[in-house]
Amino acid sequence: MAEQLEVKELDQVVVRFSGDSGDGMQLVGNIFSTVSATVGNGISTFPDYPADIRAPQGSLTGVSGFQVHIGAGKVYTPGDKCDVLVAMNAAALKTQYRYAKPQATIIIDTDSFGPKDLEKAQFQTEDYLCEMGIDPDRVIQCPLTTMVKQALMPTPPSAPEGATKVGKSNEAPSGAVGGVSMDMKSVLKCRNMFALGLVCWLFDRDLELVNNFLREKFAKKPAIAEANIKVIQAGWDYGHNTHSSAVNVYRVESKEKTPGRYMDITGNKATAYGFIAAAEKAGLKLYLGSYPITPATDVLHELSKHKSCGVITVQCEDEISGCASALGASFAGALGVTSTSGPGICLKSEAMNLAVIMELPLVVLDVQRGGPATGLPTKSEQTDLLQALFGRNGESPMPVMAATSPTDCFDAAYQASKIALEHMTPVVLLTDAFVANGSGAFRLPEMAKLDPINPPYVPEELKGKWTPYMRAENGTRYWAVPGREGFAHILGGLEKDSNTGAISTNPENHDLMTRLRQQKIANIQVPDLEVEGDVEDADLLIVGFGSTYGHLHSAMDELRAAGKKVAQAHFKYLNPLPKNTDEVLAKCKKVVVAEQNMGQLAAYLRMKVDGFVPYQFNQVKGQPFVVEELVNAFEEILKK
């Protein structure tokens, strides 16, 4: 057995798992990030998977990736490039090597680099490492598939002592783990766990945490859990016993964190939890009317698990009915929510407008993805901003928010619900594929410390005098839940008289109601725009919204570390804008608005802020920003 190398401590590291869509890269990435969050590391993840339902095995278009950035302190992005790349086959190495740093350690399954595998991955020679310019000393070349078979397939009774039957790929021998027979297909599904075990050795992770995770995940299939645990141990042992002088063992120690209970949480799950918490705080049922669409469907899946919390979920026949049923639930006195992506917002717009004129609470979750049309359904963009702000007929003002990180999705969903319920209005909450599928270390909040939610129920003293559009002092329409004696009423899509609630086509009344609806949104109090970095003397102010916060913050940090005077202002509330928006944007001579679209936020701010003419940084690649590219672009602006 080789001697254990010295364990070196790092402040941060980026690992990228890649392989075929069926190789379980998302699962092992989630396990590794969960274990890292459990020991107190800061984490940020980026699942990067193809749109194909099941691309041909070993093909370049079928590669699925999962990148996780772990740090001793707070981590803002999944990282530009990885320190460790796991490539389960030739196609994964071919497509994912561009995401690796020049000095990265690469782990490959040599059993998946045969002549046919290389041909599918469009390699020209059998010397694939040389062809890609990869130093073999940086590569852990492991016969991973063979070793998984050896770990799980029992020795046949007739075989000599110590021999292990592996079998060819076209055979289907069976093994037994925990008394349960496993065919070759089931055995090969455990390949990802060998890679995970090897990575856990590389970063000195406690396997007991991984084992506990698997036993909990496969509680109803303990034999499957034990098979995976056995393979993980085999991967760890392989690393421990066969490492070379070129491979070091690392540890990322956590810095002091706020005490509390933490979990690794995706943005979609955090969004679902935020809705549940808001309904609980308001004392209401939560209703989700939804139609499945990538990448928003996970919210429907998660909420459907929580009937014990009073959650009602309906998978509707289409996007229109999903929104309309949620509006009906709101009329009946529930917190109505509907979830979708950009194409679904187009279809929901009529029902959203109905919510505007009826002045009922509704939260519309838009998990943005690449467009137009079907576009890039598994990739991320910020291209729905103007649609969320203006994409409806008539004057239809609507609050718009954007979550800034996977963990911020909880607070964003909670605050969107609070605004909807307290101001009797539909609210659009923008997330996107990056924050929805990504994850971070989330500290579970205490319900008692969350902001109160107080819907404007019609006072009992107005019984007999109340009409549907009678308003509180802040301009919000009173809410009368059906069933209250003396408060029967009708709402609808035709304009109503502000005094009587009867249908009205009076020009002056329509003008009045239009202004009242607009003023109600303008009266909403949102937090001031926060400025970070060189607040008082910045030469450049970086402005963005939503999910780009971490990348822009990292770019600011790098520029400041290089001696530049730079600040950042990031929008979470987009309508109404924070009241100090004009002041913040006017304070710095140079402002750059960076966004993953062709300039929608910049155009909106120019419309709302007199004399505002920013520099712009725009990309529409379906991928997160690269911090290095941001830094280079911002340095050029500083030179002007």
C-alpha positions in Angstrom: 0.0 0.0 0.0 1.4 3.4 -0.9 2.0 5.9 1.8 -0.6 8.6 2.3 0.5 12.0 0.8 0.4 15.1 2.8 -3.1 16.7 2.8 -2.9 20.2 1.5 -5.4 22.9 2.4 -7.2 25.0 -0.2 -9.5 28.0 0.1 -11.6 26.8 -2.8 -11.8 24.2 -5.6 -14.0 23.5 -8.6 -15.0 20.0 -9.6 -16.8 19.1 -12.9 -18.4 15.7 -13.3 -19.3 14.7 -16.9 -20.5 11.7 -18.8 -23.5 10.4 -20.8 -27.0 11.6 -19.7 -27.6 8.2 -18.2 -24.3 8.1 -16.2 -25.7 9.8 -13.1 -23.5 12.9 -13.2 -26.2 15.1 -11.7 -26.7 12.7 -8.8 -23.0 12.4 -7.9 -22.6 16.2 -8.2 -25.5 16.7 -5.9 -24.1 14.2 -3.4 -20.7 15.8 -3.4 -22.2 19.3 -3.0 -24.5 18.2 -0.3 -21.7 16.6 1.7 -19.6 19.8 1.2 -22.5 21.9 2.5 -22.9 19.6 5.5 -19.4 20.2 6.6 -19.8 23.9 6.4 -18.3 24.7 3.0 -19.7 27.5 0.8 -21.0 25.9 -2.4 -22.3 27.0 -5.8 -23.4 24.5 -8.5 -24.1 24.5 -12.2 -25.9 21.5 -13.7 -25.3 21.6 -17.5 -27.3 19.0 -19.3 -28.5 18.5 -22.9 -32.0 19.1 -24.3 -32.1 15.7 -25.9 -34.4 13.3 -24.0 -31.8 10.5 -24.6 -29.0 11.2 -27.1 -27.1 8.2 -28.5 -24.7 6.7 -26.0 -21.2 8.1 -26.4 -22.3 10.9 -28.7 -21.0 14.5 -28.4 -24.5 15.9 -28.0 -25.4 13.6 -25.2 -22.9 14.8 -22.6 -24.2 15.9 -19.3 -22.1 17.9 -16.8 -22.4 19.1 -13.2 -19.9 21.7 -11.9 -19.6 22.4 -8.2 -17.5 25.2 -6.6 -16.7 24.6 -2.9 -15.0 27.2 -0.7 -13.8 27.8 2.8 -16.0 30.9 2.9 -18.8 32.3 0.8 -18.9 31.2 -2.8 -20.5 33.4 -5.4 -20.3 31.4 -8.7 -19.8 27.8 -9.9 -16.4 28.9 -11.1 -15.2 29.7 -14.6 -13.1 26.5 -15.0 -12.5 23.4 -13.0 -9.6 22.1 -10.9 -10.8 18.5 -11.3 -12.6 17.1 -14.4 -14.2 13.7 -14.3 -14.8 12.4 -17.8 -16.7 9.1 -17.9 -16.2 8.6 -21.6 -14.4 9.9 -24.7 -17.2 12.3 -25.7 -17.2 13.8 -22.2 -13.4 14.5 -22.4 -13.8 15.9 -25.9 -16.5 18.4 -25.0 -15.7 19.2 -21.4 -12.0 19.7 -21.4 -12.4 23.3 -22.4 -13.9 23.9 -19.0 -10.7 22.6 -17.2 -7.8 24.8 -16.0 -4.4 24.1 -17.7 -3.2 22.4 -14.4 -6.4 20.5 -13.7 -6.4 16.9 -12.6 -8.4 14.8 -15.0 -10.1 11.5 -14.1 -11.1 9.2 -17.0 -12.6 5.7 -17.3 -10.2 4.0 -19.7 -12.7 1.3 -20.4 -14.8 3.9 -22.2 -12.0 5.0 -24.5 -12.1 2.0 -27.0 -11.9 2.4 -30.7 -15.7 2.8 -31.1 -15.9 5.3 -28.3 -13.1 7.4 -29.9 -14.8 7.2 -33.2 -18.2 8.4 -31.8 -16.3 11.3 -30.1 -14.7 12.2 -33.4 -11.1 11.6 -32.3 -8.7 11.2 -35.2 -6.2 9.0 -33.5 -6.0 6.5 -30.6 -3.6 8.7 -28.7 -6.5 11.0 -27.5 -4.5 12.7 -24.8 -1.8 13.8 -27.2 -4.4 14.8 -29.7 -6.0 17.2 -27.2 -2.6 18.4 -25.8 -3.2 16.9 -22.4 -0.2 16.0 -20.2 -0.7 12.4 -19.2 0.9 13.1 -15.8 -2.2 15.1 -14.9 -4.6 12.3 -15.8 -5.8 9.5 -13.5 -6.4 6.8 -16.0 -8.6 4.3 -14.2 -10.3 1.1 -15.7 -13.4 2.3 -13.8 -16.0 0.0 -15.5 -13.8 -3.1 -14.9 -13.3 -2.2 -11.3 -17.0 -1.6 -10.6 -17.7 -5.1 -12.1 -15.1 -6.6 -9.8 -16.5 -4.8 -6.8 -20.1 -6.0 -7.4 -19.9 -9.3 -9.3 -19.3 -12.3 -7.1 -16.7 -15.0 -7.9 -18.4 -18.0 -9.5 -18.2 -21.2 -7.5 -16.2 -23.0 -10.2 -13.6 -20.3 -10.6 -10.2 -20.6 -9.0 -9.7 -18.9 -5.6 -9.2 -15.2 -6.0 -10.6 -15.0 -9.5 -13.4 -12.6 -10.4 -15.8 -13.0 -13.3 -16.2 -9.7 -15.1 -17.9 -10.6 -18.3 -18.0 -8.8 -21.7 -20.3 -5.9 -22.4 -22.7 -8.0 -24.3 -23.1 -10.5 -21.5 -25.5 -10.2 -18.6 -24.1 -12.0 -15.6 -25.7 -11.4 -12.3 -24.3 -10.6 -8.9 -25.7 -10.4 -5.5 -25.3 -7.5 -3.0 -27.1 -7.7 0.3 -28.8 -10.9 -0.9 -30.4 -9.1 -4.0 -29.4 -10.2 -7.5 -28.0 -7.5 -9.8 -27.8 -7.8 -13.5 -25.0 -6.2 -15.5 -27.1 -3.2 -16.4 -27.7 -2.5 -12.7 -24.0 -3.0 -11.9 -22.9 -0.5 -14.6 -25.3 2.1 -13.2 -23.0 2.2 -10.2 -20.0 3.5 -12.2 -20.8 7.1 -11.2 -20.3 6.1 -7.5 -16.8 4.8 -8.2 -15.9 8.3 -9.6 -17.5 9.9 -6.6 -15.4 7.7 -4.2 -12.3 8.7 -6.0 -13.1 12.4 -5.8 -14.0 12.0 -2.1 -10.5 10.5 -1.6 -9.0 13.4 -3.6 -10.6 15.9 -1.3 -10.4 14.0 2.0 -14.2 13.7 2.4 -15.7 11.6 5.1 -17.4 8.7 3.4 -19.8 8.1 6.3 -21.6 11.3 5.3 -22.0 10.0 1.7 -23.1 6.6 3.0 -25.7 8.2 5.2 -27.0 10.2 2.3 -27.4 7.1 0.1 -29.0 5.0 2.9 -31.6 7.8 3.3 -32.1 8.2 -0.5 -32.6 4.5 -1.0 -34.3 3.7 2.2 -36.9 1.5 0.4 -34.1 -0.2 -1.6 -31.4 -1.0 1.0 -29.6 -3.4 -1.4 -29.2 -0.6 -4.0 -27.8 1.7 -1.3 -25.3 -0.9 -0.1 -24.2 -1.7 -3.7 -23.5 2.0 -4.2 -21.7 2.3 -0.9 -19.5 -0.7 -1.8 -18.5 0.9 -5.1 -17.8 4.3 -3.4 -15.4 2.6 -1.0 -13.8 0.9 -3.9 -13.2 4.2 -5.6 -11.8 5.7 -2.4 -9.5 2.7 -2.0 -8.3 2.9 -5.6 -7.2 6.5 -5.0 -5.6 5.7 -1.7 -3.7 2.7 -2.9 -2.6 3.8 -6.4 -2.0 7.5 -6.4 1.2 8.9 -7.9 3.4 11.8 -7.0 1.5 13.9 -9.5 -1.7 13.7 -7.5 -2.2 15.4 -4.1 -4.9 15.1 -1.5 -6.6 18.3 -0.7 -8.9 19.6 2.0 -11.1 22.8 2.0 -11.7 23.7 5.6 -14.7 25.8 6.5 -14.4 29.2 8.0 -16.7 30.3 10.9 -20.4 30.2 9.9 -23.5 31.4 11.5 -24.9 28.7 13.7 -28.0 27.0 12.4 -29.2 24.1 10.3 -27.9 24.0 6.8 -28.8 22.1 3.6 -27.7 22.0 0.0 -30.7 23.4 -1.8 -31.6 24.1 -5.5 -33.2 27.3 -6.5 -36.4 25.5 -7.6 -36.7 23.8 -4.2 -36.0 27.0 -2.3 -38.7 28.7 -4.4 -41.2 26.0 -3.4 -40.2 26.4 0.3 -40.6 30.2 0.0 -44.2 29.8 -1.2 -45.0 27.3 1.5 -43.6 29.6 4.2 -45.5 32.6 2.9 -48.8 30.7 2.9 -48.2 29.4 6.4 -47.3 32.9 7.6 -50.4 34.4 6.1 -52.6 31.6 7.4 -53.7 30.5 3.9 -53.9 27.5 1.7 -51.3 27.4 -1.1 -52.6 26.5 -4.5 -50.3 25.9 -7.5 -51.8 25.6 -11.0 -49.1 24.5 -13.4 -48.3 22.9 -16.7 -45.0 21.0 -17.0 -42.2 22.9 -18.7 -38.4 22.9 -18.5 -36.9 24.2 -16.3 -39.8 25.1 -13.9 -41.4 21.6 -13.5 -39.3 20.8 -10.3 -41.4 23.4 -8.4 -44.6 21.5 -9.2 -42.9 18.2 -8.2 -41.6 19.6 -4.9 -44.9 21.3 -3.9 -46.8 18.1 -4.7 -44.9 16.4 -1.9 -46.3 18.8 0.8 -50.0 18.1 1.1 -49.4 17.9 4.9 -48.6 21.7 4.8 -52.0 22.5 3.2 -50.5 22.7 -0.3 -52.8 21.9 -3.3 -51.2 21.2 -6.6 -52.9 20.7 -10.0 -51.1 19.7 -13.2 -53.4 21.4 -15.6 -54.1 20.6 -19.3 -52.3 23.8 -20.5 -50.6 27.0 -19.4 -53.8 29.0 -19.7 -55.8 26.8 -17.3 -52.8 26.7 -14.9 -52.9 30.5 -14.5 -56.7 30.8 -14.6 -57.2 28.1 -11.9 -54.6 29.8 -9.7 -56.5 33.1 -10.1 -59.7 31.2 -9.1 -58.0 29.9 -6.0 -57.0 33.5 -5.1 -60.6 34.6 -5.5 -61.6 31.8 -3.1 -59.1 33.1 -0.5 -55.9 31.1 -1.1 -52.4 32.1 -2.1 -52.6 31.4 -5.8 -49.4 30.6 -7.7 -48.6 29.5 -11.2 -45.2 28.4 -12.5 -43.8 28.3 -16.0 -41.0 29.5 -18.3 -40.9 32.1 -21.0 -43.1 30.4 -23.6 -45.8 29.8 -20.9 -45.8 33.5 -19.9 -47.0 34.2 -23.5 -49.9 31.9 -23.0 -50.7 33.1 -19.4 -50.8 36.8 -20.3 -54.6 37.0 -20.7 -55.2 35.4 -17.3 -52.5 37.6 -15.8 -54.3 40.7 -17.2 -57.5 39.4 -15.7 -55.7 39.3 -12.3 -54.7 43.0 -12.9 -58.2 44.3 -13.5 -59.8 42.1 -10.8 -57.0 43.1 -8.4 -56.5 39.7 -6.9 -53.2 38.3 -5.4 -51.4 36.0 -7.8 -47.7 35.0 -8.1 -46.5 34.1 -11.5 -43.1 32.3 -11.5 -41.1 32.6 -14.7 -38.0 30.3 -14.7 -36.4 31.8 -17.7 -34.7 29.8 -20.4 -33.1 30.3 -23.8 -35.5 31.5 -26.5 -37.3 32.5 -28.7 -39.8 29.7 -29.2 -38.5 26.4 -27.9 -35.0 27.8 -28.2 -32.6 26.4 -25.7 -34.9 24.7 -23.1 -32.2 23.5 -20.7 -30.1 26.7 -20.9 -30.3 30.0 -19.1 -31.0 33.6 -20.2 -32.5 36.8 -18.8 -34.5 37.5 -21.9 -38.0 37.7 -20.4 -37.6 41.0 -18.5 -39.4 43.3 -20.9 -42.1 40.6 -21.4 -42.6 40.5 -17.6 -42.8 44.3 -17.4 -44.9 45.1 -20.4 -46.0 41.9 -22.2 -49.7 42.4 -21.8 -52.4 44.4 -23.5 -53.6 47.7 -22.0 -52.1 49.5 -19.1 -51.4 46.6 -16.9 -48.8 47.4 -14.2 -47.5 44.5 -12.3 -44.7 44.2 -9.7 -41.6 42.3 -11.0 -38.9 40.7 -8.9 -35.8 38.6 -9.8 -34.0 36.2 -7.5 -30.2 36.7 -7.2 -29.0 33.2 -6.3 -30.4 29.6 -5.6 -30.7 30.3 -1.9 -32.2 33.8 -2.5 -35.1 32.1 -4.3 -36.6 31.3 -0.9 -36.7 35.0 0.1 -37.7 36.1 -3.4 -40.7 33.7 -3.4 -41.7 34.8 0.1 -41.5 38.5 -0.7 -43.3 38.1 -4.0 -46.1 36.4 -2.1 -46.1 39.1 0.6 -46.4 41.8 -2.1 -49.2 39.9 -3.9 -51.2 39.3 -0.8 -50.8 42.7 0.9 -51.3 44.8 -2.3 -53.9 42.6 -4.1 -51.9 42.3 -7.3 -50.3 39.7 -9.5 -46.5 39.6 -9.1 -44.0 38.2 -11.6 -41.0 36.4 -10.0 -38.1 35.9 -12.4 -35.6 33.2 -11.8 -33.8 31.3 -14.6 -32.3 27.9 -15.4 -29.0 28.8 -13.8 -30.4 29.6 -10.3 -33.3 27.2 -10.5 -31.1 24.1 -11.2 -28.0 25.4 -9.3 -27.7 25.0 -5.6 -26.1 26.6 -2.5 -25.7 26.1 1.2 -29.0 27.3 2.7 -29.5 28.1 6.3 -33.0 27.1 7.3 -34.9 30.2 8.5 -36.9 30.5 11.6 -40.6 31.1 10.9 -41.0 33.5 13.8 -38.3 35.8 12.3 -39.9 36.0 8.8 -41.7 39.3 7.9 -45.4 39.2 8.8 -47.9 39.0 5.9 -51.2 40.9 6.5 -53.7 40.7 3.6 -56.1 43.7 3.5 -59.3 41.9 4.5 -62.4 44.1 4.4 -63.1 45.4 7.9 -66.3 44.1 9.5 -67.6 47.6 10.1 -68.0 48.1 6.3 -70.6 45.3 6.2 -73.5 46.5 4.1 -71.6 49.5 2.8 -68.7 47.8 1.1 -68.3 47.6 -2.7 -65.7 45.5 -4.6 -63.2 48.4 -5.4 -63.3 50.2 -2.1 -59.7 50.9 -1.1 -57.5 51.1 2.0 -55.4 54.2 2.6 -52.5 52.9 0.6 -54.7 52.4 -2.5 -55.0 48.6 -2.2 -58.5 47.1 -2.8 -60.0 45.4 0.2 -60.2 41.6 0.0 -63.6 40.0 0.7 -63.2 36.2 0.7 -66.4 34.5 -0.6 -68.6 33.1 2.1 -68.5 36.2 4.4 -72.1 37.2 5.1 -72.8 40.7 3.8 -69.9 40.8 1.4 -71.2 39.0 -1.6 -69.7 40.5 -4.8 -68.8 39.8 -8.5 -65.5 40.5 -10.2 -64.7 40.2 -13.9 -62.6 41.3 -16.9 -64.8 44.2 -17.9 -63.9 47.6 -16.4 -65.9 48.4 -13.2 -67.1 51.6 -11.6 -64.7 52.7 -8.9 -67.7 53.4 -6.5 -70.3 50.8 -7.2 -68.3 47.9 -8.8 -70.8 47.7 -11.6 -69.7 47.4 -15.3 -68.7 50.8 -16.6 -67.6 52.3 -20.0 -67.5 55.8 -18.6 -64.3 57.5 -20.0 -63.5 59.4 -16.8 -64.0 56.2 -14.7 -61.6 54.2 -16.9 -59.0 56.9 -16.7 -59.4 57.0 -12.9 -59.2 53.2 -12.5 -56.2 53.0 -14.7 -54.4 55.6 -12.6 -55.5 53.9 -9.3 -54.1 50.6 -10.4 -50.8 52.3 -11.5 -50.5 54.2 -8.2 -51.2 51.1 -6.2 -48.1 49.5 -7.6 -46.0 52.7 -7.3 -47.0 52.8 -3.6 -45.3 49.5 -2.8 -42.3 50.0 -0.5 -39.3 48.0 -1.6 -35.8 48.0 -0.1 -33.3 50.6 -1.3 -30.8 49.6 -3.9 -27.6 48.5 -2.1 -24.2 49.5 -3.3 -21.2 47.3 -2.5 -17.5 47.8 -3.0 -16.0 51.3 -3.4 -19.3 53.0 -2.4 -18.0 56.6 -2.2 -15.3 56.9 -4.9 -15.9 54.2 -7.5 -14.6 54.9 -11.0 -17.0 52.2 -12.4 -20.4 51.0 -11.2 -21.4 47.5 -12.3 -25.2 47.1 -12.6 -27.2 43.9 -13.2 -30.3 42.1 -12.0 -31.2 38.7 -10.9 -29.0 35.6 -11.3 -25.9 37.4 -12.5 -25.2 38.8 -9.0 -22.5 36.3 -8.1 -20.5 36.6 -11.3 -20.6 40.4 -11.3 -19.7 40.5 -7.6 -16.7 38.2 -8.3 -15.6 40.4 -11.2 -15.8 43.4 -8.9 -13.7 41.6 -6.2 -11.0 40.8 -8.8 -10.9 44.4 -10.1 -10.7 45.8 -6.6 -7.9 43.3 -5.7 -6.0 44.7 -8.7 -6.3 48.2 -7.3 -9.3 49.5 -9.3 -12.1 51.5 -7.8 -15.2 49.6 -8.6 -18.7 49.2 -7.0 -21.7 47.1 -7.7 -25.5 47.8 -7.6 -27.7 44.8 -8.3 -31.5 44.9 -8.8 -33.8 42.4 -7.2 -36.9 44.7 -7.3 -37.6 45.8 -10.9 -41.1 47.3 -10.6 -41.4 49.4 -8.7 -37.7 50.3 -8.8 -36.1 51.2 -5.4 -36.6 54.9 -4.6 -32.8 55.6 -4.5 -32.3 54.3 -8.1 -31.7 57.7 -9.6 -29.3 58.7 -6.9 -27.2 55.6 -7.1 -26.9 55.6 -10.9 -26.1 59.3 -11.1 -23.3 59.1 -8.5 -20.7 57.4 -10.7 -19.5 58.8 -14.0 -19.1 55.4 -15.6 -21.8 52.8 -15.3 -22.0 49.4 -17.1 -25.1 47.4 -17.2 -24.3 43.7 -17.7 -27.1 41.2 -18.5 -27.7 38.0 -20.4 -29.8 39.5 -23.1 -29.4 42.2 -25.7 -29.9 45.2 -23.3 -33.4 45.0 -21.7 -32.5 46.3 -18.3 -30.3 49.1 -19.8 -33.3 50.1 -22.0 -35.7 50.0 -19.1 -33.4 52.1 -16.9 -32.9 54.7 -19.7 -36.7 55.0 -19.8 -37.1 55.4 -16.1 -34.0 57.5 -15.2 -33.5 60.9 -16.9 -30.1 61.3 -18.7 -29.0 57.8 -17.9 -26.6 56.5 -20.7 -24.7 53.4 -19.5 -22.1 51.2 -21.1 -23.4 47.8 -21.8 -22.1 44.2 -21.6 -24.5 41.7 -23.2 -24.2 38.0 -23.9 -26.9 35.5 -25.0 -25.0 32.2 -24.9 -27.3 30.1 -22.7 -24.4 29.8 -20.3 -23.5 31.8 -17.2 -21.1 34.7 -17.4 -17.4 33.9 -17.3 -15.8 36.1 -14.7 -12.5 36.5 -16.6 -14.4 37.9 -19.6 -16.3 40.3 -17.4 -13.0 41.6 -15.8 -11.4 42.1 -19.2 -14.4 44.0 -20.5 -14.7 46.2 -17.4 -11.0 47.0 -17.5 -11.4 48.3 -21.1 -14.3 50.6 -19.9 -12.1 51.9 -17.1 -9.4 52.8 -19.6 -11.8 55.0 -21.7 
